[in-house]
Amino acid sequence: MKNDKIELVRKTLSGDKSAFDRLVKSVSPLVFSIIYRFFHEKQQAEDIAQEVFIRAYRSLHTYAQEKPFTNWLRTITVRMCYRELKKEKNNPERTETSLTSDSFSIIDSFCFNPEPLNRMDQEKKLILKELTEKILVKLSPKERMIIVLIEVEGKSIKEVSSLMGISAVNVKVSNYRARKNARKILNSLIVKQG
């Protein structure tokens, strides 16, 4: 599969536009899985994916063919998502969120009587997912990106550093701050409920 992608890259660089179409088709699931970690609206995800593929096409000549193509494309995708998160953060149409009483009771029981996620019913999982989104959306774009890459995708500090183009020290500090800020946000949501 790796050689197929490299061959499609070579054909694209030599002017075969249908090769790039085939390349896009083969890597679209990867690109969309990354984008959907940060953006849940279909149209927005498609717009970002289109930007990713345009950027990839324009900078394909910079791809080092001895390295995995998917790693190169993952970096472009993560950075594009980061850029979009920063744009979104500057959008004044952000709404204040608060917890419903059902959400609060589930969080309360989850925090003080933890139940493994694999045994939790679907409704509780959805409420925790909703809460996680409410917290993530209040973090800075950098903190949100780092939390998702480390906690959801299981990336190492070094991998996040490479994907985002920032130092490992910066990733560590931002991860610490993100966790601290997430706790503050959760506490403020709980206080509002009480």
N, C-alpha and C positions, 0 to 999 in steps of 0.2 A: 504494500500500500504506500509506503514511504517513497519508493522509487516511482510509483505512478504519479504522485504529487510533484516530484521533482521534474519528471518528464513533462508534465503539464505546464510547469513553470517555464521550462526551457522552450517549449512550443509557443507559449504566450510571448515570451521575450523575443522570439523570432517572427512575431507578427500574426500568429494564429489566434484570432479572437475567440473562436469556438473552444479552444483549449482552456481559456480563462473561465468560460461559462461552465465547463465540466469541473474545473477546479473549485469554483464557487459552490457548485452543487455538492461536491464531496465534503466541503468543510463547513457548510451552512449549519449543520446540527451543532457543531462546536461553538461557532460564533453566537448562535441564538441561545445556547445554554448559558453562556457567560452573560450575555445582555439581560436575559430574564432573571438573573440573580439580583439585578439592580433596578430594572424597569419592567413593570408588569402589563402595561398597555401594549396591545399588539401593534398598533400603528406606530407608536413611538419606537418599539423594538425593531420594526422593519426599517424605519428611517435611519436608526443608528447602524443597523447592519449594512444598509446601502452605503452609508458614509465609510464604514470599515472597509468594504470591498473596493470603493473608489480609491481610498487611501492606499490599500494594498496594491491595487493595479498601478497606481502612479509611482509607488516606491518599490515595485517588484525588482527593479534592477539593483536594489541595495540588499536584497535577501542573499545571505551566504548559503549556497546550496549544499554545503557539507553539514549544515545543521538542520534539525527537524523543521519543516515548514510550519507545522501546527504551533510550535513554540513562538515562532516569529509572528504568526497571525494572532495568537493569543495576546501577545504584547500589544499589538495594534488595537485589538478589541478592548482590552482592559483600559488602555489610555484614552480611547474614544469614550468609553463609559465614564471614566473619571472626568473628562472634559464636560460631558453632558450633565453629570451630577453637579458640577460647579455652576453651570448655567442655571440649572433648576434651583439651586440654593439661593441664587440672586433674584428669583421670581417672587414677588411680593404676595402672590395668591396662595400662600401656604396657610393652612387652616390649623387652628388649635385642636388638639385631640384630647379626649379623656376616656376613661374606662367605663364600660357598662358594668352594672352590678354583677352580671354573670362572669364577665372577664375578671373582675376583681376577686370573686370567690374562687375561681379556678387558679388564679395566680397565687392567692393566699394558700390554697391547699397544695399547690405545686411547690411553693417555697418552703412550707413547714411540714409537709408530708409528701416528699418527692415520690412520684410514680414514674417508672421508666417510660420513656417516650414510646417504645414499641408496644407497651401494654395500655397506653392511653387511648381513649376512644377518639373518633374522628373529630367530633365537636370540640373537644378540649385541644386537640392539635391545631385546629383552625384558629381558635382563640389565641393560643400562644403564638402562632404565626402572625396573626393580626397585631398582637402586642409588640412582637419583634419589629414589625414594619413601622409601628408608631415610634418606637425608640430609634430605629435606624434613620428614619427620615429627619429626625431632629439633630443628628450628628453632623459634623462638617463632612463635606464630600470625601476628604482624605481619610477621616476616621471611619466613615461608612465603608469605603472601599477596602481599607485594611482589615476591618472586622470581618467582612464577608469573605475576603480572600483567605484569611487565616482560619476563622471559625467554621465557615460553611464549606469552603472548598478544600480546607486542610493544607494550604500552601505553607511553606516554611518562610521564615523571615527573609532568607536569601532569595527565594523565588519571588516574593512580593516586591522586594527591592528591585529586582531585575524587571519585573512586569511593569512597575510604576515609574521606574527610572529615578528612584530616590535611594539614598544611602540606607544600609541596614540599620544603622543607629537611628535614623529618622523613622524607620518603620517601627522599631522597638518603642521609641518614645511615643509615637502616635498611637500605637496599639495600647500602651498603658493609659494614655489620656482618653482614648475611645472607651475603654472599659470603665474608667472612672466616670466619664460623662454619661455613659449608658446607665450606670447605677443611679446617678443623680436624676436622670430623666425618669427612670422607673419609680424612684422615691417620690418625685413630684406628681406623677400620675396617681400613685397610691394615696398621697396626702390629699389631693383634690377629691378623691373618692370618699375619704373619711369625713 
